[in-house]
Amino acid sequence: MSDRSRTVPALGRFGLTDQRAEEDLRALGWWAGGPVGIGETVLLALSRSPDPDLALRGLVRLYESVGADWAEIAAHLGVDRGFRGRLISVLGGSTALTDYLAANPTQWRRLAELGAPDGSVVSVPSARFTEHLLTAVGADPAAPLPGVTDGARATLTGQEAVRALRIAYRGLIMQVAATDLAHLIEPELEWFSYEQVTGELTDLAEAALHAALAVAVAEHVPEDEPQACQLAVIAMGKCGARELNYVSDVDVLFVAEGDLSQATNLASTMMTVAGQAAFEVDAALRPEGKAGALVRTVEGHAGYYKRWARTWEFQALLKARPVAGDPELGRTYLDLVSPLVWTAADRDGFVADIQSMRRRVEQHVPTELVDRELKLGRGGLRDVEFAVQLLQLVHGRTAESLRRPATTEALDALAAGGFVGRQDAAELGESYRFLRTIEHRLQLHKLRRTHLFPDEHDQVELRWLARASGVRPSRGRSAAEGLLWEFRRHANRIRRLHEKLFYRPLLQAVARVPTEAHRLTTEQAVARLAALGFAAPDGALRHIGALTQGVSRRAAIQTTLLPVLLDLLADTPDPDGGLLAYRKLSEALADTPWYLRLLRDEGAVVQRLATVLGTSKLVPGLIQRAPEVLRLYAHTDELAGRDPDEVASSLRAAVSRHPNVAEAVTAARSLRRGELARVASADLLGLLAVPQVCQALSSVWVAVLRAALAAVLRAAVIREGDPPAQLAVIGMGRLGGGELGYSSDADVLFVCQPHEGITDSMAARWAGSVAETLRKVLASPSQDPPLQVDADLRPEGRQGPLARTLDSYLAYYRKWGEIWEAQALLRARPLAGDLELAERFIAGINEIRYPNGGLDAAQVREIRRIKARVDSERLPGGADPSTHTKLGRGGLADIEWTVQLLQLRHAHELPALRTTSTLDGITAAQQADLLSEDDATELTAAWLLATRARNATMLVRGKAGDQLPTSMRDLGGVASAVEGHLVDDPGGFLDEYRRTTRRARAVVERVFYED
């Protein structure tokens, strides 16, 4: 057996798999067919490294770069456990720091000087950070800090200062990383907590700001002149809270007095120097953001915060802390803003701003990455930080103990004050620290800003990260599997506690016996609900109390469900309405055994139900009377993918089993109710496109009409004997076009044909009687949306007979028919009754609606005249034509009349135009070059948007309406229903609607009104 075959498994014991490993160890003098000298000690240390191969290559690179110093390094590795742990952990945990050591051969001494051989730290590094970095740029560390009179100033400027500061800063980062990671290599070494590490990183960032400011002073303040301004640097975000990452932007504000021009130059240069040498300095949190002045006086800040600042700006100020420059000016600023922070929850915009911030957290994460995003994903760091900060803002007004900038400190204070359960706070803090540690390790690897957990299939990256985080194989899991399991466990815990954190104390507030040593008072519970968007929080508490009262199994399940449900409702347009609807639904289904189990066991159901209940006033009532639809919420395909023909067939079969007309129609209504609830739910959840919604609604209406007509005809036969005529129902308007909305009536014509020996008048009277009976039974009072059958488009309108024979219709149209009647016939299609008779009717009217030769000039003028009259007379008084979905500018009528005019003029020679569908008509007109591609696109977009908005108005308000709502709450609901997610700015949706319809109107004016 060769030496190589013997040494490969031997090296594998130490985690070394690289083919060069033996050669490298021999070059270092640590291997000669086995460990030599200190080789075994180093190999054991390497085996505990996050990546032994990477660490060994780092040692080789260091060996090649340090020259004569290697003997000293090797000696330290053999006897100094602390140095060994620090060096090998850095080399195996960070390629960026390995590059730094190789490029700067003397910097290894930082790791040797850091502590005693037994691993104890002999000096606190952060105490020397500022001194070290000021010295690096040539400033006197004994002088007052930069930014004050006679403060320290650099002797290096420009790129020379940047290079010196970069090298020194990176060296100190390496020291922090080494103390953070060393215990992974040598377990007996001191372990540094999350708070210690983030505190040191923050101290280092502050030191870098001091040094960068010293450079700025040297560049902008003449050495023989006093500084003409006072400048204070206020840290925000993680720097202000002393919880920085290895790679973080440092958020700051600048406050100045005196010469603001000089102060601005100092601030700008300080940002540039620090940004090029160490980290990005971000001043976007200043008043007016990036558009505002970089530097303001204390009074300038005061004026802005008191008059213009939004809630999120006060939330950001929770962590504000002076860190550089003039400390007295910094304290003056802090004394100004602190009282404002703790009154932010009383502001008018508090609720809207909080809701907006909650939504932005997750909306900015791509769907495919949401489960891997440590920072912004579900169960991520922002869930913890947002929860803690919101509770601070709500309860910190009266509880001063909550006024802590650091997340973990604030969480502990919330627990101590009874605002969060102690166990919940401990678990949330543990999970938060775990994710922050993972974030630190990921950033250390290449010293790049990242928050993305590795893909579950990337075993190499997972294994490295697991070892770097101290996760070892256990319970049959590899290190990579263990890390993935831990990550998911902590993320799920955070999301669960995020929901519970806000709402579980609300349940305790209404419970008869509290389960915690402390519980929220009713006033505190109301404040918390108000902060989360409930407009009537006292009413919401009553609903919670009603749902959870008692000791029944039902109450216990509700107590489990409500934290999740309330959290979901808070992200809907109408949380109060949603909670009330949920209470009514729960009370209505109290005796339905599967209802609460379904919500408890199927996460998708409760999530979808919350969206529907918090958006729509129409659907909750439908679900109460058709609860079986809730079962479909667990299955997207069943909720959104039902075949309309299959639904119609089932409906007709069910109705046919009822011989009595009233029972048959009741059955038809019941099945229609369930289908309406299904379609409306899928629509609100964004699972159906507009044409699918229209088709589904039209299909179920046709099925109801056919089933009801069959029942009426059966009853007539039983009562009167064989029918004297055939009867057909012709769909017109939106029903004929397959474009029904939730509030549309069913426009129809009734056509009959007498049997042999029966006169036309007898047939028409019989058919009219059947038609009238059909209309009455369908329109009888009900809690469901009405079933109005409208026959006003018949010849002579309401003055004419309800039913006519086929010959009578054709004779009328040929002799007396007006152009608008030909236009109305464009949407005629067979619906119910005798379909052979219906087809003969359609064949007979084709010459009317597709006139040979098209229209003459007089007929075109007449259509335009009628359209102008409709625009001026039918638009309701006080209606806004820019937001009326049906008759407004660029609305449904504009587009449909335009398409219909093209059909009347050209369908006789273009068969593709012979369609009852508006969208198909637009497509056919484009293909025939009657519309340009851009014009067709504009008309289609406007028709879809207007239709969706009209449907959404019905869903949200629970009653029909063609005008977009004027109240912001209803408009917000409509906007959310249209967009498929909660809309922060309903005004933005309104602007988009007006833009879309305005462009369509321009096409209409060009195509409809111009020859």
Beta strands, then each sheet from edge to edge (+ up, - down):
strand 1: 229-235
strand 2: 250-258
strand 3: 281-282
strand 4: 295-296
strand 5: 321-325
strand 6: 725-731
strand 7: 746-754
strand 8: 789-790
strand 9: 803-805
strand 10: 829-833
sheet 1: 3+ 2+ 1- 5+
sheet 2: 3+ 2+ 4+
sheet 3: 8+ 7+ 6- 10+
sheet 4: 8+ 7+ 9+
end
